[in-house]
Amino acid sequence: MRNFLSPLNTPIHQWSEKRVWIVGASSGIGLALAMSLLEAGAYVTLSARREAELLAFASKYPRATVVAFDCADRQIWPAALGSTLASMGHIDLVVLGAARYDPMNSWEVNVEHVEQSFELNVVSVYRALACLVPYFLERQSGGIAFIASISAYTGLPRALAYGATKAALNNLAETLYFELAPKGLNVYLINPGFVETPMTAKNDFKMPSLISPQRAAAHIVSGLERGKFEISFPAGFAGFLRLLSRLPYRFRFPLLHKMTGL
Ligand SMILES: NC(=O)c1ccc[n+]([C@@H]2O[C@H](COP(=O)([O-])OP(=O)(O)OC[C@H]3O[C@@H](n4cnc5c(N)ncnc54)[C@H](OP(=O)(O)O)[C@@H]3O)[C@@H](O)[C@H]2O)c1
């Protein structure tokens, strides 16, 4: 029985023999996380579209396998889950991190990019859940982790579509935790700040508190081990933005203008 001080998820004490499926593992945070978990002794199935990159990486680790697919394919998830189970036997944890980011201001709405962002960052996650939740419920154990973003906390310039998709994941993860934790499943909400990856390479502004993908992976692994529900980092910047998001709008908006210089 959990009390108010207990971790919200089951702490993970060792990774050896754990089976982890990372979706969005060909670069950036997903790739660094895969490396950390493989080095800690876990079995990892890596997924993304770029099969050659995944296979080249996996060839260095006997416990790594690859299931390459396009998450935006409407029909793909049952087959992708089947292939992952065929390669690892079972899944203890899935990390859903495939996403796209199209910087966009409100005066340059690109509806096609908005649709593609919601399709990949949000709708494909629901398609994944339609297969994964019944699987984990049947096993009566397992965990689902969403990689969202601290841009979910408050509307930010240039994040017109991206921020909204990540806010949707924050809400989704809360509902999922509420419904699945009593059934013995773990649900994690990962909210990174700025991480130096191909995704942020397109940003033309100075990113505050930018960290490496390896640092991001270390935060994620530590949060999973401690059984946290929300894993947000780096602490100072994430905490500041969280605090800002709790302020009344009359204070929040001027502070955001000052902070971003916009
Ligand atoms: N970098 C940051 O500052 C930051 C901050 C907050 C949150 N995040 C989140 O962290 C996650 C990882 O991002 P990242 O920064 O590490 O960027 P990244 O290096 O661009 O990684 C994105 C991953 O998603 C995969 N992906 C993209 N479209 C896909 C598709 N249609 N089907 C399957 N896989 C697909 C990519 O692989 P392929 O191209 O091979 O398919 C790649 O492995 C994302 O959810 C992102 O929103 C990043």
The ligand as an SDF file (V2000), in Angstrom:
LIG
                    3D

 48 52  0  0  0  0  0  0  0  0999 V2000
   16.0400   17.5850  -27.7670 N   0  0  0  0  0  0  0  0  0  0  0  0
   15.3100   18.2570  -26.8980 C   0  0  0  0  0  0  0  0  0  0  0  0
   15.6800   19.3760  -26.4670 O   0  0  0  0  0  0  0  0  0  0  0  0
   14.0210   17.6900  -26.4000 C   0  0  0  0  0  0  0  0  0  0  0  0
   13.3920   18.3770  -25.3630 C   0  0  0  0  0  0  0  0  0  0  0  0
   12.1830   17.8890  -24.8870 C   0  0  0  0  0  0  0  0  0  0  0  0
   11.6590   16.7320  -25.4110 C   0  0  0  0  0  0  0  0  0  0  0  0
   12.2990   16.0890  -26.4220 N   0  0  0  0  0  0  0  0  0  0  0  0
   11.6830   14.8660  -26.9320 C   0  0  0  0  0  0  0  0  0  0  0  0
   12.6060   13.8070  -26.8490 O   0  0  0  0  0  0  0  0  0  0  0  0
   12.2870   12.8160  -27.8370 C   0  0  0  0  0  0  0  0  0  0  0  0
   13.5460   12.4740  -28.6080 C   0  0  0  0  0  0  0  0  0  0  0  0
   13.9530   13.6320  -29.3320 O   0  0  0  0  0  0  0  0  0  0  0  0
   15.4700   13.9810  -29.6530 P   0  0  0  0  0  0  0  0  0  0  0  0
   15.6920   15.3610  -29.2180 O   0  0  0  0  0  0  0  0  0  0  0  0
   16.3260   12.8870  -29.1800 O   0  0  0  0  0  0  0  0  0  0  0  0
   15.3940   14.0530  -31.2480 O   0  0  0  0  0  0  0  0  0  0  0  0
   15.9470   13.1280  -32.4140 P   0  0  0  0  0  0  0  0  0  0  0  0
   17.3940   12.8590  -32.2240 O   0  0  0  0  0  0  0  0  0  0  0  0
   15.4830   13.8010  -33.6560 O   0  0  0  0  0  0  0  0  0  0  0  0
   15.1660   11.7570  -32.1890 O   0  0  0  0  0  0  0  0  0  0  0  0
   13.8790   11.5320  -32.6610 C   0  0  0  0  0  0  0  0  0  0  0  0
   13.7280   10.0370  -32.8220 C   0  0  0  0  0  0  0  0  0  0  0  0
   12.3920    9.7700  -33.2780 O   0  0  0  0  0  0  0  0  0  0  0  0
   12.4800    8.9190  -34.4090 C   0  0  0  0  0  0  0  0  0  0  0  0
   11.3380    9.1470  -35.3010 N   0  0  0  0  0  0  0  0  0  0  0  0
   10.9630   10.3230  -35.8530 C   0  0  0  0  0  0  0  0  0  0  0  0
    9.9160   10.1210  -36.6540 N   0  0  0  0  0  0  0  0  0  0  0  0
    9.6310    8.8000  -36.5950 C   0  0  0  0  0  0  0  0  0  0  0  0
    8.6630    7.9720  -37.2250 C   0  0  0  0  0  0  0  0  0  0  0  0
    7.7520    8.4780  -38.0600 N   0  0  0  0  0  0  0  0  0  0  0  0
    8.6590    6.6520  -36.9560 N   0  0  0  0  0  0  0  0  0  0  0  0
    9.5840    6.1250  -36.1070 C   0  0  0  0  0  0  0  0  0  0  0  0
   10.5240    6.8500  -35.4810 N   0  0  0  0  0  0  0  0  0  0  0  0
   10.5450    8.1690  -35.7320 C   0  0  0  0  0  0  0  0  0  0  0  0
   13.7830    9.3030  -35.0860 C   0  0  0  0  0  0  0  0  0  0  0  0
   14.2950    8.2450  -35.8700 O   0  0  0  0  0  0  0  0  0  0  0  0
   14.1320    8.0810  -37.4620 P   0  0  0  0  0  0  0  0  0  0  0  0
   14.3320    9.4200  -38.0780 O   0  0  0  0  0  0  0  0  0  0  0  0
   15.2090    7.0790  -37.7760 O   0  0  0  0  0  0  0  0  0  0  0  0
   12.7730    7.5210  -37.6960 O   0  0  0  0  0  0  0  0  0  0  0  0
   14.6740    9.4710  -33.8580 C   0  0  0  0  0  0  0  0  0  0  0  0
   15.1550    8.2160  -33.4300 O   0  0  0  0  0  0  0  0  0  0  0  0
   11.1650   13.4290  -28.6730 C   0  0  0  0  0  0  0  0  0  0  0  0
    9.9320   12.9600  -28.1850 O   0  0  0  0  0  0  0  0  0  0  0  0
   11.2910   14.9110  -28.3760 C   0  0  0  0  0  0  0  0  0  0  0  0
   10.0910   15.5860  -28.6030 O   0  0  0  0  0  0  0  0  0  0  0  0
   13.4750   16.5340  -26.9360 C   0  0  0  0  0  0  0  0  0  0  0  0
  1  2  1  0
  2  3  2  0
  2  4  1  0
  4  5  1  0
  4 48  2  0
  5  6  2  0
  6  7  1  0
  7  8  2  0
  8  9  1  0
  8 48  1  0
  9 10  1  0
  9 46  1  0
 10 11  1  0
 11 12  1  0
 11 44  1  0
 12 13  1  0
 13 14  1  0
 14 15  2  0
 14 16  1  0
 14 17  1  0
 17 18  1  0
 18 19  2  0
 18 20  1  0
 18 21  1  0
 21 22  1  0
 22 23  1  0
 23 24  1  0
 23 42  1  0
 24 25  1  0
 25 26  1  0
 25 36  1  0
 26 27  1  0
 26 35  1  0
 27 28  2  0
 28 29  1  0
 29 30  1  0
 29 35  2  0
 30 31  1  0
 30 32  2  0
 32 33  1  0
 33 34  2  0
 34 35  1  0
 36 37  1  0
 36 42  1  0
 37 38  1  0
 38 39  2  0
 38 40  1  0
 38 41  1  0
 42 43  1  0
 44 45  1  0
 44 46  1  0
 46 47  1  0
M  CHG  2   8   1  16  -1
M  END
$$$$
